[in-house]
Amino acid sequence: MPSRFINPLLLLLVTASRGHLAKQIQYLKAENEVLRARLPEHIRTTPAERAKLLKFGKPLGSAIQDLITIVHPRTFARWVARESGQIQPRSLRRRRTPEQIRALVIRIARETGWVTRE
């Protein structure tokens, strides 16, 4: 008999809490928009910040697209794919100059007197 009264009470508390949390999230999103309007265009995140965003954002699944404001949802999806090993990060090194261009530069340097040795 007591469980008959407790279940509706718990349901009422959970529902009220969910509505309250939704209002808090709505406020925080609005506040976030105001703060971001005052920041420069690009926000650079550190690896630790990305890890934190991934930790809390991944469990939300596709709902993250409605919430995320600090980076584009595609950027977040790319972070998730990198973390899971689906894609590898691009190398930040400069590509090697093709041999034909190197030879041409050396030839021009010799012909103009810029370089006397090879």
Secondary structure, DSSP 8 states (H G I E B T S, - for coil): -HHHHHHHHHHHHHHHHHHHHHHHHHHHHHHHHHHHHTS-S-----HHHHHHHHHHHGGGGGGHHHH--SS-HHHHHHHHHHHTTSS-----S-----HHHHHHHHHHHHHHTS-S--
